[in-house]
Amino acid sequence: MSTNGKPIENTFHDAGNDIRSHLNAIASKLQADAQGAKNAAYNKLKQQREFATETLSKAGREATRLSRRYPLQIIAGALALGFLIGRSRR
């Protein structure tokens, strides 16, 4: 039996090769997309880490500046806060 002058076995073989090459193309595209998503997530996390580091550094410098400028008020506030937290835990 033949189709378009080719034996039917060759037709199935060609169809199998077409499917295989199509699946390989899909797999390659998915792999590239996954790599792009991984890179985007890595870059975003790196950016967030840098932002958090910068923000915490600024907050630390500001806290240090305030504690040097108003030492008694900071100590009184810390004692009051500690007292309130201690009372609320009972």
N, C-alpha and C positions, 0 to 999 in steps of 0.2 A: 504494500500500500504506500502511496506517495501523495505529497501535497506540494503543489506548484513545482513539480519536478524533483523535489527532495524526498528522501525517505522519511517516514514519520518519526523515526528515532532521532534524526538530525533536527527536526522541528522541535521536539521536546527538549533536546539538548540545548538548542539555541534559546528557547524560552527560559530554561533554567539558568543559562548564563546571563540573560537579560535581567532576570529577577535578582540574581546574585550581585550583579553590578549595581542595580538600583538600591539594594539593601546596603551595599558598601558605601554608596554615596550618602544615603540617609545616616548611616552610622558615623561617617566622617563629619557631616554637618552637625549632628548632635554632640559629637566630641568637641568640635570647635565652639559650639554654643556653650557647652559646660565649662570649657576653659575660660571663655569670656565672662561667664557669670562668676566663676571663682576669682578671676582677677578683679572684677568690679567689687565683689564683697571684700576682698583683701584690701583694696585701696580705700574703701569706705571705712573699714575698721581702723586702718592706719590713720586716716584723717580724724576720726573720732577720738582715738587715743591721744593724738597730738593736741587736739582741742581741749580734752579733759586735763592733760598735763599743764597746758598753758593757763587754763582757768583756775586750777588748784594752786598753781604757783602765785598767780595774782591774788587769790583769796588769802593765801598764807602771808604774803607780803603786807596786805592790808590789815590782817589781824595783828601782825607784829607791830605795824606802825601805830595802830590804835592802842595796843597794850603798852607801848612805850609812852604814848601821849597821855593816856588816862589810866595809870596803873591801879589806883585805888578803886576807881569805878569798875574796872574789869574784875578785880578780886571780889568786890562786893557783889557784883552780878553773878559771878561763878558760885559764890557761897549761897546766894539766894536760890539759884537754879538747882544746886545740889540739895539744898534743904527741901525744895518742892518735889524733886524727884524721889528723895528718901521718904517723904510723907505720903506720896502717892503709891508707893510700893507696899505700904502696910495694909 
